[in-house]
Amino acid sequence: EDMWGRWHASHKSTWPVRTQVDGLEHVDSALQLGNGVVFWGMSFCGTLFPKIALSRAGVALTQLSSADHGASYPLTLLGKWAVGPLYCLPEGRYLYERIRIPAENDNSYLKGVGAVLQKNGCVWISGERLRAKKLLSAKLLGRIGRFPVGAPLLALRYGSALLPTHTQRKGRFFYQVTIDPPIPLTPYTSHKHVINQAVQEYAQRLGARIIENPGDWDWEYSWSENLLSNQPQR
């Protein structure tokens, strides 16, 4: 269904996919405060359906993604210059903006993300993107998982709401996006402690979602990218 949907979206065809969004009240509450929203996305049901659902719900979404998002692996010139753009094309129809993380060591993209949040916008960041510079460990499914810290760092810096979000296939051509209550980021202790606690909370919620809907989670991606250690948590 993901590939079928991408084909339709790429050609601007009518596609009878149904979507539903639960938890929009968390977005509304955050936007009323005026500091923007960071959706901490989970790898369920691919990357297209959450964009469709949130767009239909009236969310103007900016996605933070790697420069080679959607390209085949191992990365080739064909994957970078042809496969990746074709993969991103249907998503782009449902995004307000895409901000790419350069392959080289360049942090200028952070200014663009900050500008979106300062304007009370909404940013989508994958919680399981493992090519980030900074990773923290947390218990996931009885093993050690590694998670990037960009989402909580940005949310803490700009006072934005940090909303874990996952997608579930409810039936044929029917997808539900669930927006969780925000992860608290009150800096009552050190900055480092707040970020670590946020990662632990995200991993706990992710684990619960995987147990609820194991067939919808991207197991292949998570294992191939080494999200989970081969060593169990002791």
Beta strands, then each sheet from edge to edge (+ up, - down):
strand 1: 18-22
strand 2: 37-41
strand 3: 61-66
strand 4: 97-101
strand 5: 122-126
strand 6: 135-140
strand 7: 143-148
strand 8: 161-171
strand 9: 174-179
strand 10: 228-232
sheet 1: 1+ 9+ 8- 2- 5- 3- 4-
sheet 2: 6+ 7- 10+
end
